[in-house]
Every structure is written in C-alpha cells, then in structure tokens.
Amino acid sequence: MIFMKDISSFEAYTQDPKTQSAVERQLGIIGEAVIQFSKTEHLEHATQIRGFRNRLIHAYDSIDDSVIWAIVHRHLPLLRREVTKRIEA
C-alpha cells in the first residue's frame, strides 16, 4: 500500500495519524470493492472482509491499530494475489 512505503515499524505507524487515516480510508475502499467483486466471483474471505469494512466505516473507534497493521502486512498481499489470479483467469 503506497501510504505505508515510508512507514517501517508499527511504532512509526501509531505515531502518524495522517497515515493511519489514509490507510483506513483505503481499506474501506478496498472492502467496498471486495463486496462488489464478490457478487460475481467467489473470494475465500469476502464475508470477513465485508465485516471488517463495516466495522471500519461504522465503528471506527473500536478498531485497534495492531489490527490495521496486521491486515496491511499479512492479509492484504494475500487478497491481492487472490483477486489478481481471478482477474487473470
């Protein structure tokens, strides 16, 4: 994710509210895109992504920074590969 390119640690992320806001906004957009994409394609974790997107948008005050960090570093690359594979198929 482009907004994370200069953020090298979790601590740096937690100290940068502008980056946090940008990342959370982008994850909301990605969540909405997954919802639309999953209407025509099966995505393994679409239900979880939908739930996270709804929580991010409607209950943003309950989102822990460590959850966002994990999503960006662990889950987003997997989602990208899955979607890319489906698009290229």
PDB file of N, CA, C and O in Angstrom:
ATOM      1  N   MET A   1       0.856  -1.166   0.000  1.00  0.00           N
ATOM      2  CA  MET A   1       0.000   0.000   0.000  1.00  0.00           C
ATOM      3  C   MET A   1       0.905   1.231   0.000  1.00  0.00           C
ATOM      4  O   MET A   1       1.813   1.348   0.822  1.00  0.00           O
ATOM      5  N   ILE A   2       0.648   2.124  -0.912  1.00  0.00           N
ATOM      6  CA  ILE A   2       1.516   3.282  -1.139  1.00  0.00           C
ATOM      7  C   ILE A   2       1.675   4.169   0.106  1.00  0.00           C
ATOM      8  O   ILE A   2       2.740   4.750   0.318  1.00  0.00           O
ATOM      9  N   PHE A   3       0.640   4.273   0.914  1.00  0.00           N
ATOM     10  CA  PHE A   3       0.720   5.143   2.087  1.00  0.00           C
ATOM     11  C   PHE A   3       1.654   4.596   3.158  1.00  0.00           C
ATOM     12  O   PHE A   3       2.027   5.315   4.085  1.00  0.00           O
ATOM     13  N   MET A   4       2.028   3.345   3.034  1.00  0.00           N
ATOM     14  CA  MET A   4       2.887   2.705   4.035  1.00  0.00           C
ATOM     15  C   MET A   4       4.349   2.644   3.605  1.00  0.00           C
ATOM     16  O   MET A   4       5.176   2.120   4.352  1.00  0.00           O
ATOM     17  N   LYS A   5       4.691   3.157   2.440  1.00  0.00           N
ATOM     18  CA  LYS A   5       6.048   2.970   1.919  1.00  0.00           C
ATOM     19  C   LYS A   5       7.130   3.588   2.792  1.00  0.00           C
ATOM     20  O   LYS A   5       8.247   3.071   2.817  1.00  0.00           O
ATOM     21  N   ASP A   6       6.850   4.664   3.504  1.00  0.00           N
ATOM     22  CA  ASP A   6       7.849   5.294   4.368  1.00  0.00           C
ATOM     23  C   ASP A   6       7.673   4.927   5.838  1.00  0.00           C
ATOM     24  O   ASP A   6       8.382   5.449   6.699  1.00  0.00           O
ATOM     25  N   ILE A   7       6.747   4.046   6.122  1.00  0.00           N
ATOM     26  CA  ILE A   7       6.482   3.628   7.499  1.00  0.00           C
ATOM     27  C   ILE A   7       7.126   2.261   7.700  1.00  0.00           C
ATOM     28  O   ILE A   7       6.674   1.264   7.137  1.00  0.00           O
ATOM     29  N   SER A   8       8.174   2.221   8.496  1.00  0.00           N
ATOM     30  CA  SER A   8       8.951   0.985   8.620  1.00  0.00           C
ATOM     31  C   SER A   8       8.639   0.167   9.871  1.00  0.00           C
ATOM     32  O   SER A   8       9.112  -0.961  10.004  1.00  0.00           O
ATOM     33  N   SER A   9       7.856   0.720  10.779  1.00  0.00           N
ATOM     34  CA  SER A   9       7.571  -0.021  12.003  1.00  0.00           C
ATOM     35  C   SER A   9       6.160   0.300  12.498  1.00  0.00           C
ATOM     36  O   SER A   9       5.563   1.310  12.125  1.00  0.00           O
ATOM     37  N   PHE A  10       5.659  -0.576  13.334  1.00  0.00           N
ATOM     38  CA  PHE A  10       4.344  -0.376  13.938  1.00  0.00           C
ATOM     39  C   PHE A  10       4.347   0.914  14.761  1.00  0.00           C
ATOM     40  O   PHE A  10       3.378   1.674  14.740  1.00  0.00           O
ATOM     41  N   GLU A  11       5.426   1.151  15.474  1.00  0.00           N
ATOM     42  CA  GLU A  11       5.527   2.363  16.294  1.00  0.00           C
ATOM     43  C   GLU A  11       5.424   3.617  15.423  1.00  0.00           C
ATOM     44  O   GLU A  11       4.717   4.562  15.775  1.00  0.00           O
ATOM     45  N   ALA A  12       6.119   3.626  14.301  1.00  0.00           N
ATOM     46  CA  ALA A  12       6.037   4.773  13.386  1.00  0.00           C
ATOM     47  C   ALA A  12       4.610   4.953  12.878  1.00  0.00           C
ATOM     48  O   ALA A  12       4.126   6.078  12.750  1.00  0.00           O
ATOM     49  N   TYR A  13       3.946   3.845  12.592  1.00  0.00           N
ATOM     50  CA  TYR A  13       2.557   3.904  12.131  1.00  0.00           C
ATOM     51  C   TYR A  13       1.660   4.532  13.194  1.00  0.00           C
ATOM     52  O   TYR A  13       0.839   5.394  12.882  1.00  0.00           O
ATOM     53  N   THR A  14       1.811   4.108  14.443  1.00  0.00           N
ATOM     54  CA  THR A  14       0.947   4.619  15.512  1.00  0.00           C
ATOM     55  C   THR A  14       1.208   6.090  15.821  1.00  0.00           C
ATOM     56  O   THR A  14       0.365   6.755  16.423  1.00  0.00           O
ATOM     57  N   GLN A  15       2.359   6.598  15.416  1.00  0.00           N
ATOM     58  CA  GLN A  15       2.703   7.996  15.662  1.00  0.00           C
ATOM     59  C   GLN A  15       2.334   8.916  14.493  1.00  0.00           C
ATOM     60  O   GLN A  15       2.628  10.111  14.528  1.00  0.00           O
ATOM     61  N   ASP A  16       1.701   8.369  13.473  1.00  0.00           N
ATOM     62  CA  ASP A  16       1.402   9.151  12.268  1.00  0.00           C
ATOM     63  C   ASP A  16      -0.098   9.111  11.952  1.00  0.00           C
ATOM     64  O   ASP A  16      -0.540   8.281  11.158  1.00  0.00           O
ATOM     65  N   PRO A  17      -0.874   9.997  12.568  1.00  0.00           N
ATOM     66  CA  PRO A  17      -2.331   9.949  12.360  1.00  0.00           C
ATOM     67  C   PRO A  17      -2.768  10.194  10.912  1.00  0.00           C
ATOM     68  O   PRO A  17      -3.809   9.694  10.484  1.00  0.00           O
ATOM     69  N   LYS A  18      -1.983  10.954  10.168  1.00  0.00           N
ATOM     70  CA  LYS A  18      -2.358  11.184   8.766  1.00  0.00           C
ATOM     71  C   LYS A  18      -2.254   9.879   7.974  1.00  0.00           C
ATOM     72  O   LYS A  18      -3.136   9.568   7.173  1.00  0.00           O
ATOM     73  N   THR A  19      -1.193   9.125   8.192  1.00  0.00           N
ATOM     74  CA  THR A  19      -1.047   7.827   7.526  1.00  0.00           C
ATOM     75  C   THR A  19      -2.132   6.866   7.991  1.00  0.00           C
ATOM     76  O   THR A  19      -2.709   6.141   7.181  1.00  0.00           O
ATOM     77  N   GLN A  20      -2.410   6.857   9.278  1.00  0.00           N
ATOM     78  CA  GLN A  20      -3.466   5.982   9.790  1.00  0.00           C
ATOM     79  C   GLN A  20      -4.789   6.280   9.098  1.00  0.00           C
ATOM     80  O   GLN A  20      -5.498   5.366   8.677  1.00  0.00           O
ATOM     81  N   SER A  21      -5.111   7.548   8.985  1.00  0.00           N
ATOM     82  CA  SER A  21      -6.361   7.938   8.343  1.00  0.00           C
ATOM     83  C   SER A  21      -6.393   7.518   6.873  1.00  0.00           C
ATOM     84  O   SER A  21      -7.399   6.998   6.389  1.00  0.00           O
ATOM     85  N   ALA A  22      -5.292   7.745   6.174  1.00  0.00           N
ATOM     86  CA  ALA A  22      -5.223   7.377   4.756  1.00  0.00           C
ATOM     87  C   ALA A  22      -5.346   5.870   4.566  1.00  0.00           C
ATOM     88  O   ALA A  22      -6.058   5.414   3.672  1.00  0.00           O
ATOM     89  N   VAL A  23      -4.662   5.101   5.396  1.00  0.00           N
ATOM     90  CA  VAL A  23      -4.704   3.641   5.290  1.00  0.00           C
ATOM     91  C   VAL A  23      -6.107   3.129   5.591  1.00  0.00           C
ATOM     92  O   VAL A  23      -6.625   2.274   4.873  1.00  0.00           O
ATOM     93  N   GLU A  24      -6.717   3.643   6.640  1.00  0.00           N
ATOM     94  CA  GLU A  24      -8.068   3.212   6.983  1.00  0.00           C
ATOM     95  C   GLU A  24      -9.053   3.558   5.861  1.00  0.00           C
ATOM     96  O   GLU A  24      -9.944   2.767   5.552  1.00  0.00           O
ATOM     97  N   ARG A  25      -8.897   4.715   5.265  1.00  0.00           N
ATOM     98  CA  ARG A  25      -9.766   5.095   4.137  1.00  0.00           C
ATOM     99  C   ARG A  25      -9.593   4.135   2.967  1.00  0.00           C
ATOM    100  O   ARG A  25     -10.573   3.692   2.368  1.00  0.00           O
ATOM    101  N   GLN A  26      -8.355   3.818   2.649  1.00  0.00           N
ATOM    102  CA  GLN A  26      -8.080   2.904   1.545  1.00  0.00           C
ATOM    103  C   GLN A  26      -8.611   1.505   1.844  1.00  0.00           C
ATOM    104  O   GLN A  26      -9.126   0.836   0.948  1.00  0.00           O
ATOM    105  N   LEU A  27      -8.493   1.061   3.080  1.00  0.00           N
ATOM    106  CA  LEU A  27      -9.041  -0.256   3.438  1.00  0.00           C
ATOM    107  C   LEU A  27     -10.561  -0.264   3.312  1.00  0.00           C
ATOM    108  O   LEU A  27     -11.143  -1.280   2.930  1.00  0.00           O
ATOM    109  N   GLY A  28     -11.214   0.860   3.628  1.00  0.00           N
ATOM    110  CA  GLY A  28     -12.659   0.965   3.419  1.00  0.00           C
ATOM    111  C   GLY A  28     -13.019   0.849   1.948  1.00  0.00           C
ATOM    112  O   GLY A  28     -13.987   0.178   1.588  1.00  0.00           O
ATOM    113  N   ILE A  29     -12.239   1.502   1.101  1.00  0.00           N
ATOM    114  CA  ILE A  29     -12.459   1.427  -0.347  1.00  0.00           C
ATOM    115  C   ILE A  29     -12.216   0.005  -0.850  1.00  0.00           C
ATOM    116  O   ILE A  29     -12.995  -0.515  -1.648  1.00  0.00           O
ATOM    117  N   ILE A  30     -11.151  -0.613  -0.391  1.00  0.00           N
ATOM    118  CA  ILE A  30     -10.853  -1.994  -0.774  1.00  0.00           C
ATOM    119  C   ILE A  30     -11.985  -2.909  -0.323  1.00  0.00           C
ATOM    120  O   ILE A  30     -12.409  -3.794  -1.067  1.00  0.00           O
ATOM    121  N   GLY A  31     -12.471  -2.695   0.891  1.00  0.00           N
ATOM    122  CA  GLY A  31     -13.583  -3.505   1.398  1.00  0.00           C
ATOM    123  C   GLY A  31     -14.819  -3.388   0.530  1.00  0.00           C
ATOM    124  O   GLY A  31     -15.475  -4.388   0.238  1.00  0.00           O
ATOM    125  N   GLU A  32     -15.138  -2.181   0.121  1.00  0.00           N
ATOM    126  CA  GLU A  32     -16.294  -1.976  -0.766  1.00  0.00           C
ATOM    127  C   GLU A  32     -16.067  -2.642  -2.115  1.00  0.00           C
ATOM    128  O   GLU A  32     -16.982  -3.250  -2.670  1.00  0.00           O
ATOM    129  N   ALA A  33     -14.858  -2.531  -2.645  1.00  0.00           N
ATOM    130  CA  ALA A  33     -14.545  -3.182  -3.921  1.00  0.00           C
ATOM    131  C   ALA A  33     -14.679  -4.696  -3.813  1.00  0.00           C
ATOM    132  O   ALA A  33     -15.187  -5.347  -4.726  1.00  0.00           O
ATOM    133  N   VAL A  34     -14.223  -5.252  -2.701  1.00  0.00           N
ATOM    134  CA  VAL A  34     -14.349  -6.702  -2.494  1.00  0.00           C
ATOM    135  C   VAL A  34     -15.816  -7.104  -2.443  1.00  0.00           C
ATOM    136  O   VAL A  34     -16.201  -8.135  -2.994  1.00  0.00           O
ATOM    137  N   ILE A  35     -16.631  -6.295  -1.785  1.00  0.00           N
ATOM    138  CA  ILE A  35     -18.065  -6.588  -1.724  1.00  0.00           C
ATOM    139  C   ILE A  35     -18.643  -6.636  -3.135  1.00  0.00           C
ATOM    140  O   ILE A  35     -19.380  -7.564  -3.470  1.00  0.00           O
ATOM    141  N   GLN A  36     -18.321  -5.661  -3.951  1.00  0.00           N
ATOM    142  CA  GLN A  36     -18.823  -5.633  -5.329  1.00  0.00           C
ATOM    143  C   GLN A  36     -18.257  -6.793  -6.147  1.00  0.00           C
ATOM    144  O   GLN A  36     -18.994  -7.450  -6.881  1.00  0.00           O
ATOM    145  N   PHE A  37     -16.964  -7.046  -6.026  1.00  0.00           N
ATOM    146  CA  PHE A  37     -16.302  -8.110  -6.774  1.00  0.00           C
ATOM    147  C   PHE A  37     -16.873  -9.481  -6.393  1.00  0.00           C
ATOM    148  O   PHE A  37     -17.048 -10.350  -7.247  1.00  0.00           O
ATOM    149  N   SER A  38     -17.156  -9.657  -5.111  1.00  0.00           N
ATOM    150  CA  SER A  38     -17.639 -10.962  -4.653  1.00  0.00           C
ATOM    151  C   SER A  38     -19.075 -11.244  -5.071  1.00  0.00           C
ATOM    152  O   SER A  38     -19.573 -12.349  -4.859  1.00  0.00           O
ATOM    153  N   LYS A  39     -19.743 -10.264  -5.660  1.00  0.00           N
ATOM    154  CA  LYS A  39     -21.081 -10.519  -6.200  1.00  0.00           C
ATOM    155  C   LYS A  39     -21.016 -11.391  -7.447  1.00  0.00           C
ATOM    156  O   LYS A  39     -21.980 -12.079  -7.784  1.00  0.00           O
ATOM    157  N   THR A  40     -19.879 -11.357  -8.129  1.00  0.00           N
ATOM    158  CA  THR A  40     -19.724 -12.165  -9.344  1.00  0.00           C
ATOM    159  C   THR A  40     -18.634 -13.223  -9.219  1.00  0.00           C
ATOM    160  O   THR A  40     -18.625 -14.183  -9.989  1.00  0.00           O
ATOM    161  N   GLU A  41     -17.732 -13.071  -8.282  1.00  0.00           N
ATOM    162  CA  GLU A  41     -16.624 -14.013  -8.080  1.00  0.00           C
ATOM    163  C   GLU A  41     -16.603 -14.461  -6.628  1.00  0.00           C
ATOM    164  O   GLU A  41     -16.862 -13.669  -5.723  1.00  0.00           O
ATOM    165  N   HIS A  42     -16.294 -15.733  -6.408  1.00  0.00           N
ATOM    166  CA  HIS A  42     -16.151 -16.222  -5.042  1.00  0.00           C
ATOM    167  C   HIS A  42     -14.768 -15.838  -4.527  1.00  0.00           C
ATOM    168  O   HIS A  42     -13.751 -16.166  -5.138  1.00  0.00           O
ATOM    169  N   LEU A  43     -14.746 -15.144  -3.403  1.00  0.00           N
ATOM    170  CA  LEU A  43     -13.492 -14.837  -2.719  1.00  0.00           C
ATOM    171  C   LEU A  43     -13.520 -15.529  -1.369  1.00  0.00           C
ATOM    172  O   LEU A  43     -14.516 -15.471  -0.648  1.00  0.00           O
ATOM    173  N   GLU A  44     -12.441 -16.169  -1.042  1.00  0.00           N
ATOM    174  CA  GLU A  44     -12.379 -17.008   0.150  1.00  0.00           C
ATOM    175  C   GLU A  44     -12.770 -16.268   1.429  1.00  0.00           C
ATOM    176  O   GLU A  44     -13.465 -16.835   2.272  1.00  0.00           O
ATOM    177  N   HIS A  45     -12.350 -15.048   1.588  1.00  0.00           N
ATOM    178  CA  HIS A  45     -12.582 -14.325   2.840  1.00  0.00           C
ATOM    179  C   HIS A  45     -13.497 -13.115   2.682  1.00  0.00           C
ATOM    180  O   HIS A  45     -13.409 -12.164   3.459  1.00  0.00           O
ATOM    181  N   ALA A  46     -14.366 -13.146   1.691  1.00  0.00           N
ATOM    182  CA  ALA A  46     -15.228 -11.990   1.409  1.00  0.00           C
ATOM    183  C   ALA A  46     -16.103 -11.622   2.600  1.00  0.00           C
ATOM    184  O   ALA A  46     -16.290 -10.437   2.874  1.00  0.00           O
ATOM    185  N   THR A  47     -16.638 -12.596   3.309  1.00  0.00           N
ATOM    186  CA  THR A  47     -17.502 -12.312   4.458  1.00  0.00           C
ATOM    187  C   THR A  47     -16.729 -11.600   5.556  1.00  0.00           C
ATOM    188  O   THR A  47     -17.225 -10.647   6.156  1.00  0.00           O
ATOM    189  N   GLN A  48     -15.513 -12.064   5.818  1.00  0.00           N
ATOM    190  CA  GLN A  48     -14.684 -11.416   6.845  1.00  0.00           C
ATOM    191  C   GLN A  48     -14.306  -9.996   6.420  1.00  0.00           C
ATOM    192  O   GLN A  48     -14.305  -9.078   7.240  1.00  0.00           O
ATOM    193  N   ILE A  49     -13.991  -9.824   5.156  1.00  0.00           N
ATOM    194  CA  ILE A  49     -13.617  -8.502   4.649  1.00  0.00           C
ATOM    195  C   ILE A  49     -14.809  -7.561   4.746  1.00  0.00           C
ATOM    196  O   ILE A  49     -14.660  -6.403   5.138  1.00  0.00           O
ATOM    197  N   ARG A  50     -15.980  -8.050   4.394  1.00  0.00           N
ATOM    198  CA  ARG A  50     -17.205  -7.240   4.488  1.00  0.00           C
ATOM    199  C   ARG A  50     -17.432  -6.811   5.939  1.00  0.00           C
ATOM    200  O   ARG A  50     -17.733  -5.648   6.208  1.00  0.00           O
ATOM    201  N   GLY A  51     -17.287  -7.747   6.863  1.00  0.00           N
ATOM    202  CA  GLY A  51     -17.473  -7.431   8.277  1.00  0.00           C
ATOM    203  C   GLY A  51     -16.466  -6.405   8.776  1.00  0.00           C
ATOM    204  O   GLY A  51     -16.817  -5.484   9.514  1.00  0.00           O
ATOM    205  N   PHE A  52     -15.208  -6.570   8.367  1.00  0.00           N
ATOM    206  CA  PHE A  52     -14.190  -5.608   8.767  1.00  0.00           C
ATOM    207  C   PHE A  52     -14.486  -4.235   8.175  1.00  0.00           C
ATOM    208  O   PHE A  52     -14.376  -3.225   8.869  1.00  0.00           O
ATOM    209  N   ARG A  53     -14.855  -4.191   6.914  1.00  0.00           N
ATOM    210  CA  ARG A  53     -15.174  -2.919   6.256  1.00  0.00           C
ATOM    211  C   ARG A  53     -16.303  -2.213   6.987  1.00  0.00           C
ATOM    212  O   ARG A  53     -16.232  -1.007   7.225  1.00  0.00           O
ATOM    213  N   ASN A  54     -17.347  -2.958   7.345  1.00  0.00           N
ATOM    214  CA  ASN A  54     -18.471  -2.355   8.059  1.00  0.00           C
ATOM    215  C   ASN A  54     -18.035  -1.821   9.424  1.00  0.00           C
ATOM    216  O   ASN A  54     -18.449  -0.738   9.840  1.00  0.00           O
ATOM    217  N   ARG A  55     -17.216  -2.578  10.099  1.00  0.00           N
ATOM    218  CA  ARG A  55     -16.708  -2.130  11.406  1.00  0.00           C
ATOM    219  C   ARG A  55     -15.832  -0.896  11.240  1.00  0.00           C
ATOM    220  O   ARG A  55     -15.930   0.046  12.026  1.00  0.00           O
ATOM    221  N   LEU A  56     -14.986  -0.896  10.233  1.00  0.00           N
ATOM    222  CA  LEU A  56     -14.092   0.233   9.969  1.00  0.00           C
ATOM    223  C   LEU A  56     -14.884   1.507   9.671  1.00  0.00           C
ATOM    224  O   LEU A  56     -14.534   2.588  10.147  1.00  0.00           O
ATOM    225  N   ILE A  57     -15.942   1.376   8.886  1.00  0.00           N
ATOM    226  CA  ILE A  57     -16.730   2.534   8.475  1.00  0.00           C
ATOM    227  C   ILE A  57     -17.691   2.997   9.571  1.00  0.00           C
ATOM    228  O   ILE A  57     -17.852   4.198   9.791  1.00  0.00           O
ATOM    229  N   HIS A  58     -18.329   2.048  10.258  1.00  0.00           N
ATOM    230  CA  HIS A  58     -19.392   2.409  11.193  1.00  0.00           C
ATOM    231  C   HIS A  58     -18.978   2.392  12.662  1.00  0.00           C
ATOM    232  O   HIS A  58     -19.624   3.029  13.494  1.00  0.00           O
ATOM    233  N   ALA A  59     -17.935   1.686  12.977  1.00  0.00           N
ATOM    234  CA  ALA A  59     -17.488   1.596  14.384  1.00  0.00           C
ATOM    235  C   ALA A  59     -15.984   1.838  14.455  1.00  0.00           C
ATOM    236  O   ALA A  59     -15.250   1.129  15.142  1.00  0.00           O
ATOM    237  N   TYR A  60     -15.551   2.860  13.723  1.00  0.00           N
ATOM    238  CA  TYR A  60     -14.119   3.136  13.573  1.00  0.00           C
ATOM    239  C   TYR A  60     -13.402   3.334  14.896  1.00  0.00           C
ATOM    240  O   TYR A  60     -12.200   3.085  14.988  1.00  0.00           O
ATOM    241  N   ASP A  61     -14.113   3.776  15.919  1.00  0.00           N
ATOM    242  CA  ASP A  61     -13.468   3.998  17.207  1.00  0.00           C
ATOM    243  C   ASP A  61     -13.103   2.699  17.922  1.00  0.00           C
ATOM    244  O   ASP A  61     -12.407   2.723  18.936  1.00  0.00           O
ATOM    245  N   SER A  62     -13.567   1.574  17.403  1.00  0.00           N
ATOM    246  CA  SER A  62     -13.251   0.292  18.039  1.00  0.00           C
ATOM    247  C   SER A  62     -12.162  -0.481  17.294  1.00  0.00           C
ATOM    248  O   SER A  62     -11.876  -1.629  17.634  1.00  0.00           O
ATOM    249  N   ILE A  63     -11.558   0.135  16.287  1.00  0.00           N
ATOM    250  CA  ILE A  63     -10.509  -0.524  15.510  1.00  0.00           C
ATOM    251  C   ILE A  63      -9.170  -0.301  16.193  1.00  0.00           C
ATOM    252  O   ILE A  63      -8.789   0.832  16.488  1.00  0.00           O
ATOM    253  N   ASP A  64      -8.472  -1.381  16.436  1.00  0.00           N
ATOM    254  CA  ASP A  64      -7.150  -1.324  17.055  1.00  0.00           C
ATOM    255  C   ASP A  64      -6.094  -1.162  15.968  1.00  0.00           C
ATOM    256  O   ASP A  64      -6.175  -1.803  14.921  1.00  0.00           O
ATOM    257  N   ASP A  65      -5.110  -0.312  16.213  1.00  0.00           N
ATOM    258  CA  ASP A  65      -4.042  -0.092  15.229  1.00  0.00           C
ATOM    259  C   ASP A  65      -3.316  -1.380  14.866  1.00  0.00           C
ATOM    260  O   ASP A  65      -2.871  -1.543  13.729  1.00  0.00           O
ATOM    261  N   SER A  66      -3.194  -2.293  15.818  1.00  0.00           N
ATOM    262  CA  SER A  66      -2.490  -3.546  15.521  1.00  0.00           C
ATOM    263  C   SER A  66      -3.268  -4.398  14.522  1.00  0.00           C
ATOM    264  O   SER A  66      -2.670  -5.166  13.768  1.00  0.00           O
ATOM    265  N   VAL A  67      -4.591  -4.270  14.508  1.00  0.00           N
ATOM    266  CA  VAL A  67      -5.412  -4.989  13.535  1.00  0.00           C
ATOM    267  C   VAL A  67      -5.154  -4.431  12.135  1.00  0.00           C
ATOM    268  O   VAL A  67      -4.981  -5.188  11.180  1.00  0.00           O
ATOM    269  N   ILE A  68      -5.130  -3.122  12.025  1.00  0.00           N
ATOM    270  CA  ILE A  68      -4.842  -2.490  10.729  1.00  0.00           C
ATOM    271  C   ILE A  68      -3.465  -2.898  10.245  1.00  0.00           C
ATOM    272  O   ILE A  68      -3.297  -3.262   9.082  1.00  0.00           O
ATOM    273  N   TRP A  69      -2.479  -2.840  11.128  1.00  0.00           N
ATOM    274  CA  TRP A  69      -1.101  -3.210  10.786  1.00  0.00           C
ATOM    275  C   TRP A  69      -1.048  -4.646  10.255  1.00  0.00           C
ATOM    276  O   TRP A  69      -0.407  -4.914   9.239  1.00  0.00           O
ATOM    277  N   ALA A  70      -1.720  -5.558  10.942  1.00  0.00           N
ATOM    278  CA  ALA A  70      -1.729  -6.966  10.524  1.00  0.00           C
ATOM    279  C   ALA A  70      -2.413  -7.135   9.172  1.00  0.00           C
ATOM    280  O   ALA A  70      -1.942  -7.902   8.332  1.00  0.00           O
ATOM    281  N   ILE A  71      -3.498  -6.440   8.958  1.00  0.00           N
ATOM    282  CA  ILE A  71      -4.208  -6.538   7.686  1.00  0.00           C
ATOM    283  C   ILE A  71      -3.309  -6.075   6.547  1.00  0.00           C
ATOM    284  O   ILE A  71      -3.197  -6.746   5.521  1.00  0.00           O
ATOM    285  N   VAL A  72      -2.672  -4.931   6.733  1.00  0.00           N
ATOM    286  CA  VAL A  72      -1.820  -4.381   5.672  1.00  0.00           C
ATOM    287  C   VAL A  72      -0.635  -5.291   5.379  1.00  0.00           C
ATOM    288  O   VAL A  72      -0.273  -5.476   4.217  1.00  0.00           O
ATOM    289  N   HIS A  73      -0.029  -5.857   6.410  1.00  0.00           N
ATOM    290  CA  HIS A  73       1.198  -6.631   6.208  1.00  0.00           C
ATOM    291  C   HIS A  73       0.990  -8.123   5.971  1.00  0.00           C
ATOM    292  O   HIS A  73       1.819  -8.766   5.327  1.00  0.00           O
ATOM    293  N   ARG A  74      -0.097  -8.677   6.478  1.00  0.00           N
ATOM    294  CA  ARG A  74      -0.313 -10.122   6.326  1.00  0.00           C
ATOM    295  C   ARG A  74      -1.417 -10.468   5.339  1.00  0.00           C
ATOM    296  O   ARG A  74      -1.253 -11.349   4.495  1.00  0.00           O
ATOM    297  N   HIS A  75      -2.531  -9.777   5.446  1.00  0.00           N
ATOM    298  CA  HIS A  75      -3.729 -10.182   4.717  1.00  0.00           C
ATOM    299  C   HIS A  75      -3.895  -9.497   3.361  1.00  0.00           C
ATOM    300  O   HIS A  75      -4.362 -10.118   2.406  1.00  0.00           O
ATOM    301  N   LEU A  76      -3.525  -8.250   3.275  1.00  0.00           N
ATOM    302  CA  LEU A  76      -3.689  -7.527   2.017  1.00  0.00           C
ATOM    303  C   LEU A  76      -2.895  -8.143   0.868  1.00  0.00           C
ATOM    304  O   LEU A  76      -3.421  -8.243  -0.240  1.00  0.00           O
ATOM    305  N   PRO A  77      -1.644  -8.561   1.092  1.00  0.00           N
ATOM    306  CA  PRO A  77      -0.922  -9.216  -0.011  1.00  0.00           C
ATOM    307  C   PRO A  77      -1.610 -10.506  -0.481  1.00  0.00           C
ATOM    308  O   PRO A  77      -1.613 -10.806  -1.675  1.00  0.00           O
ATOM    309  N   LEU A  78      -2.188 -11.261   0.446  1.00  0.00           N
ATOM    310  CA  LEU A  78      -2.904 -12.490   0.073  1.00  0.00           C
ATOM    311  C   LEU A  78      -4.152 -12.154  -0.740  1.00  0.00           C
ATOM    312  O   LEU A  78      -4.442 -12.811  -1.740  1.00  0.00           O
ATOM    313  N   LEU A  79      -4.883 -11.138  -0.311  1.00  0.00           N
ATOM    314  CA  LEU A  79      -6.072 -10.720  -1.044  1.00  0.00           C
ATOM    315  C   LEU A  79      -5.702 -10.256  -2.441  1.00  0.00           C
ATOM    316  O   LEU A  79      -6.379 -10.587  -3.415  1.00  0.00           O
ATOM    317  N   ARG A  80      -4.643  -9.504  -2.534  1.00  0.00           N
ATOM    318  CA  ARG A  80      -4.201  -9.014  -3.849  1.00  0.00           C
ATOM    319  C   ARG A  80      -3.893 -10.172  -4.790  1.00  0.00           C
ATOM    320  O   ARG A  80      -4.291 -10.153  -5.954  1.00  0.00           O
ATOM    321  N   ARG A  81      -3.184 -11.183  -4.284  1.00  0.00           N
ATOM    322  CA  ARG A  81      -2.862 -12.348  -5.118  1.00  0.00           C
ATOM    323  C   ARG A  81      -4.124 -13.083  -5.541  1.00  0.00           C
ATOM    324  O   ARG A  81      -4.249 -13.493  -6.695  1.00  0.00           O
ATOM    325  N   GLU A  82      -5.063 -13.252  -4.612  1.00  0.00           N
ATOM    326  CA  GLU A  82      -6.299 -13.971  -4.940  1.00  0.00           C
ATOM    327  C   GLU A  82      -7.108 -13.228  -6.002  1.00  0.00           C
ATOM    328  O   GLU A  82      -7.585 -13.837  -6.960  1.00  0.00           O
ATOM    329  N   VAL A  83      -7.259 -11.925  -5.833  1.00  0.00           N
ATOM    330  CA  VAL A  83      -8.037 -11.142  -6.800  1.00  0.00           C
ATOM    331  C   VAL A  83      -7.327 -11.123  -8.154  1.00  0.00           C
ATOM    332  O   VAL A  83      -7.965 -11.289  -9.194  1.00  0.00           O
ATOM    333  N   THR A  84      -6.024 -10.923  -8.142  1.00  0.00           N
ATOM    334  CA  THR A  84      -5.256 -10.908  -9.404  1.00  0.00           C
ATOM    335  C   THR A  84      -5.407 -12.232 -10.139  1.00  0.00           C
ATOM    336  O   THR A  84      -5.582 -12.251 -11.357  1.00  0.00           O
ATOM    337  N   LYS A  85      -5.340 -13.338  -9.405  1.00  0.00           N
ATOM    338  CA  LYS A  85      -5.486 -14.652 -10.031  1.00  0.00           C
ATOM    339  C   LYS A  85      -6.864 -14.794 -10.673  1.00  0.00           C
ATOM    340  O   LYS A  85      -6.983 -15.327 -11.776  1.00  0.00           O
ATOM    341  N   ARG A  86      -7.893 -14.325  -9.997  1.00  0.00           N
ATOM    342  CA  ARG A  86      -9.252 -14.424 -10.552  1.00  0.00           C
ATOM    343  C   ARG A  86      -9.439 -13.524 -11.770  1.00  0.00           C
ATOM    344  O   ARG A  86     -10.117 -13.905 -12.725  1.00  0.00           O
ATOM    345  N   ILE A  87      -8.852 -12.351 -11.742  1.00  0.00           N
ATOM    346  CA  ILE A  87      -8.972 -11.434 -12.872  1.00  0.00           C
ATOM    347  C   ILE A  87      -8.247 -11.993 -14.102  1.00  0.00           C
ATOM    348  O   ILE A  87      -8.733 -11.877 -15.227  1.00  0.00           O
ATOM    349  N   GLU A  88      -7.088 -12.596 -13.873  1.00  0.00           N
ATOM    350  CA  GLU A  88      -6.281 -13.115 -14.984  1.00  0.00           C
ATOM    351  C   GLU A  88      -6.800 -14.435 -15.532  1.00  0.00           C
ATOM    352  O   GLU A  88      -6.412 -14.844 -16.626  1.00  0.00           O
ATOM    353  N   ALA A  89      -7.677 -15.109 -14.782  1.00  0.00           N
ATOM    354  CA  ALA A  89      -8.190 -16.423 -15.214  1.00  0.00           C
ATOM    355  C   ALA A  89      -9.172 -16.296 -16.341  1.00  0.00           C
ATOM    356  O   ALA A  89      -9.696 -17.302 -16.819  1.00  0.00           O
TER     357      ALA A  89
END
